[in-house]
Amino acid sequence: MVNRRSFARAIIAAGALAFAAGALVSAPAHAAKPLKIGFSMALTGGLAGAGKAALIAMEIWREDVNKKGGILGRPVEFVYYDDATQPAKVPGIYTKLLNVDKVDLVVSSYGTNEIAPAMPIVMRKKLVFPSLFGLAVNDEFNYDRYFQIMPAGPEPKTDWSKGFFELAAEQNPKPKTVAIVSADSEFTLNAAAGARQNAKSGGFIIVYDKTYPMSTTDYSPIVRAIEAANADIVFVASYPPQSVGMVKAAREVGLKAKMFGGAMVGLQFAAIQKNLGPALNNIINYDFWVPEPTLNFPGVKEFLARYQEAAKGKGVDPLGHYLPPYAYAYLQVLEQAINATKGLDQGKLAAHMHKATFKTVVGDVKFAKNGEWATSRTLQVQFRDVKPNDMAQFSGPGKRIVLYPKAWKSGDIVYPFNQ
């Protein structure tokens, strides 16, 4: 007969052994080495608002992935540094990420000026480089592992403004003359170069073609010079402070152009939309996502609801229509490529990314040979019936009508601009 006390001790011992065995089995899952993704981001300086918004979106993606068990069974960890919107800081950051932090993968900061300086560092390591809103960066480098989430198209310089000039050419009578004005920076100069090509191929006469310093604060003389040149349409390439200045100057001067807009960064941001209010009416400008029914991609509204909650009190765009969905999507692309190739081999990742179509919150994404989108989806949207001091009006349809491309069109143009 077995002693009860001995039996109890045996049961306890067996339980302890079972627990220990279970701990040994489960320990590797909990102790899996993190998969580290490195990047710089503009968290201070001129692009800080956009950079912080992008980071919120990226953190939502990381949370989603880690809830599913990570990637390749490894929890995702971010390693990032503030580039302060200073291109000169970017090479040092990526060198540190790769040589000191030993990250597994890299993605880009936000914007052309911050992406280009990282390219030589990334290329030396032969890494895949998903990039966030750089215009024609790879025209110079021709790097076959570069992938741009911005939907500019396979010929980004000209695809960027093609819709603006195609819309102008469709009007009756067709406008004849164009003014092109640009800030003196890499992105805006690229946009202006593309506009110049589209204007010439469309048969427009360029009557004004100038750049201005990034430090400019008074835009009235520029608008008066454009008015004196008698330009029918005005294409502006600008960053947010200049965009606001140009819109205000155009209204103050009473610009009589038939179309006004083009490549004005900032008019996509809720705070600037609220600030400018009715001054935006009838401007036609590029965009990448607006809450029109033609752009209701699976998951985008759910993502934006989460972003808007996370963005409260953080001094970033409260609506998040412009950059955040794409910051989430470029990581979705990377995640899907890793899962499809079952590893981190950079050559295999690049080969897969060139041939696959990716399902994202910004719709289907397929890349061209140069890493740009295989088909352009640079929208031309027109502001309509904007009321003063009301940010909420931009959260739904009807205020930014999609005019171009036709596949995504949600309404007809109001022409001319100054009616």
N, C-alpha and C positions, 0 to 999 in steps of 0.2 A: 504494500500500500504506500502510495507516495505521500510524504509529509507535506501538509498544506503550505507551510512557510517556504519549503524548498521549491514547491511548484510555483508559488507567487514570484520567488526570485528568478526562476527560469523564464517566466512570462515577461518579467520586466527586462531581463537581459536580452531576450529575443526581440522585444520591441525596440530596445536601444540599437541593436544591430540593424534591424530593418530601417530605422530612422537614419542611421549613419549611411547605410547603403543608398537610401533615397537621396540623401544630401550629396553623396558622391556623383550620382547620376544627374541631379539637377544643377549642380554647381557650375558646369561649363556654360549652361544657358544663361545664368545670371552674371557670369564673369566674362562673357564674350567681349573680346576687344572691340572698343567703339570704332565705327567707320567714320573717319574724320573728313569733313568737307571744309576746305579753307577758302576764304575770300576777303577782299577789302570791301568797305562800304562807306559811302559818304554819310557820316553821322553828325558832322559839323560842316560849316562852310555853306556855300551857295546852294548845293543840292541836298542839304541835310534833310529837309522835309520829305523829299522823295526817297532818299536812302533809308530813312527810318521806317517809312511806310512799306518799302520793299522788305525790310528785315522782319516786320510783323508778319507779312505774308509767308516768308520763308520759315518762320518759327511755327506757323500753323501747319505747314507741310511736314516739318520735322515731328511735330506732335502726332500728326496722323500716321506717319510711317512707324514711329516707335510704338504706337498703340497696336499696330499690326505685327509687332515683333521685330521691327527694324528691317534692314536690307541684308540679305545673305545671313540672316540670323544674328546680325550685329546691330546694336543700337546706334543711331545716327547722332553724331556730335558735331557742332559747328565750332570752327576756330576762325575768328575774324578780328580785323583791326580797322579803325577809323582812318580813311584816307583823307579826311578833311576837305574833300573836293579839290585836292591838289594833285594833279597828275604826277608831279615829281616824287611823291611819296609812294606811288604804286609799285615800282620795281622792287624797292626794299621790302615792302610788305610781302610780296609773293616769293621773294628769295627766302625770307624768314619762314613763311608757311611751309615751303618745300624742304629747306635744309635744316631747320631747327625744330619746327613743330611736326615735321614728317607727316603731313596730311596725306590722305589716300587719294583725294580728288580735289579739284578746284573749280570754282565758278567765278564769274566776273562781278565787279562792282556795277553800279548803275551809270550808264552814259558813255558816249563815244570817247570823251576826253580822258576817262578813267580806264576804259577797256584797252585802248591802244597801247599804253605803256606797259601793260602786263603781258602783251603778246610775245615779245622775245623771250621772256623768262619761261613762259608756259611751253613755248615751242622747243626750247632746248631740252626740256624734260619729256617732250613728245606726249603731252597730256591732252585728253579731250578737254575742250574749253567751252561749256555752255555760257552764253553771254546775254546780258540784259540791257537791251536798247542801245546798241551802237550802230551808227549809220555808216555803212560802207567801210567798216574797219578792215575787213579782210581783202579789200581791193588792193591794198598795199602788200599784205603778207602772203596771200594765197595759201593759207594754212588749211590742210585737209581735215583737221580735227577741231575746227572752229564751227560752232552752231549757235545761230542768233535766234532768240525767241521773238524778237520784234518782227511783225509781219510786213516788212517793207517790200519784200519780193526779191527775185533772183538778180535784178539790176537795181540795187537799192537807191542809188543817187537819183535815177530818173523815175523809178517806180514810186518814190516818195511823193512827187508832185504831179505825176502823170494825170491823176484824176482831176486836179484843180484846173489844168489846162484843157483837158477833154470836156469838162463841164463848160468852160468859157467858149470853146469852139462850137458847142451845140446851141448857143443863144442866137437869137435873131432880132436885129442884125448882129453878126459876129463882131465882138470887140477886136480892135486892130492893134492897140499899143499896150505895152506892159512895162511896169516898173518893178525892179528886183532890188530889194534892200536887205542887207544881212549884217548881223553882228560878226565881229572878227574873232571867230573861234572855229575849231575843227568841224563840229557838227553843223553849225550854221553855214559855213563856207561850202561844205559838201551838199547841203540842201539847196543852196543858191546855184551851185554848179549844175545840179540836176535840173533845176527850174530853167536855167539858161538854155540847156539842151532841148527841153520840152517846148519852150517858147519858140525857138528857132524851127524845130521840126513841125510845129503847129502853124507856122506862117505868121507869127506875131512879130511886131517891130518893137525892139527893146529901146525905150526912150529914156530910161533911167536905170543905172546899174552901179550901186555904191555899197560900200561897207562902212560901218561905224565902230568906234572902240567899245569894248564891253563896259567901260566906265561911263558911258554917255548917260546923262540924266534928263536932258531937255530934247524932246523928240519933235517939237513943233517945227523947227527949221527943216528937218528932214521931210516931214509931211508937206510943208509948203513947197519945197523943191519938187516933190513928186507931183503936187497939184499944178505947179508951173509947167511941168513937162507934159501935162495933159494925158496922163496914162489912163487907159480904159480899165485895166485891171492891175492890182497891186499885190505882189507876192512878197511876204515878209518872213524872214528866217530869224528867229530870236529865241532867247532864253526868258524865263518868267519876268524878271524886272523890266526887260526891254519890251516884252509883249504887252505888259500893262501900260507902259509909257506910250507905245505906238497906238494902242487902241484909244487911249484918252486924248492923244494929240490929234488923231484922225477925227474924233468927234468935235473937239474944240475948234479945229481949223475948218470943219465942214467938208471933208474930203468928198469929192464928187465921183470917185471911181465907181465903176459898175460892179466890180468884185474886189473884195479886200480880205486878206487872210493868208492861208497857205501853210507855213511851217512854224507856227507860233507856239512854242512850248510854254505851258502855264495855263492856257485857256482850258485845259482839261481838269484843272484842280478846283475843288469845290470852293475854297476860300477866295480864290481869284474870281471865280464866277460870281460869287456873292458880292464881292467888291465892285466889279465892273457893272453888274446888273444889266439894265437895258442898253448900255453902250455896246453890248455884245450882239445885239439883234442884227441878223442878216449876214454876219461875218461867216465865211466859209473857211474851215480850218481842218487840218488832219486830226485824226483820233484813231484809237485802236479798239475801244469798247465803250459803248454807251447803252443805256437801258431801253433800247428800242426792241420791239418784238422780234425783229429779224435776227437778233444777236443773242437769243436766249439759249445758250449752249448748256448741255447737261452739267449740273454742278456749280455753275457760275454764281447763281443767286444765293445758293447755300453758302458758298465760300465768302461772298461779300457780306452776308449777314454776320458771319463769324469775325471777319476782318473788322467790320464796323463796331462790333462789341469790344474787340481787343484794342481798337484805336482810341477809344474814349479817354480823354485826359492826357494824351501823349503828344499833343501838338502836331499831329499829322493830318493829312487829308481824311476827313471823317467819312467820306463816301467810298473812296478807294477804287474808282472806276478805271483809272488810267494804268497805273503801274502794278499794283498788287496782284491782279489776276495773272499777269505774265511772270511775276516773281515766283508765284506758286507753280505756274505751268513749266518754267524751265527746269525746276527740280523734279516735276512729274516726268518730264522727258528723260532725265538722267536716271531716275528710279526705274522706269520701264525698260530702259536699255540695259541696265545692270541685271535686272531680273531675267530679261530675255537671253542674255549671253552667259548668265550664271557665274559672273566673275567681274574682276576689275581690270582685265587685260585691255589696255587703252586702244590697241589696234582693232580688237574685236568690237569694242564699244563704238568706235568711230564708223566701222563698216556697217554695223547695225543701224546706227543713227542716220546714215546716208540712205538706207533703203526702206526703213520702216515708216509707217504712219502712226503717230502717237495720239492717244485720246487724252485731252486735257480740258481744264475748265474754260479755256479760250477756244475750244473747238478742236478739230483735227489739225495736226501739225505735221507737215512733210517738208523736208529740207532739199534744197537744190545742191548741186555739186559744190558750190562755194560756201555752203553752210547757211545761206539765207533761206527764207521760205521759198518753196518751189513756185508758189503762186502768190502774188501780192494781195494783201488785204488791208492796205492802207486806206482807211476810210476818209472821205470828205464829208464833214457834217456841217450843218448850218444851224446857228442859234435862232430860235424863234420865240416870240412873245415872252421874252424874259422880263420878269417883274423885279422891282428894286428890293434889295435887302432881304432876300428869301433863298436860303441855301436849299431848303427842303424841296423846292420845285425841280431841282436837278436829279432827284433820286428816282424819278419815274420817267416815262416816255413823253415825247411831245416838245421838249425844249432843245434837243440836239438831233435834228432830223438827218438820217443817213441818205446822202445823195449819190454816193459812189463807194464801191463798185455796184453795178446794177444787181448782182446776186444778193446783196444785203440792203438794197434800197428800201427806205421806209416812208419816203415822201418826195415831193417835187420841189425844185428850187424856187426861191423867191429872188427875183432879179428885176432891176439892178439893186445893188447894195444900199444905195442912199435914198431909196424911195420912201 
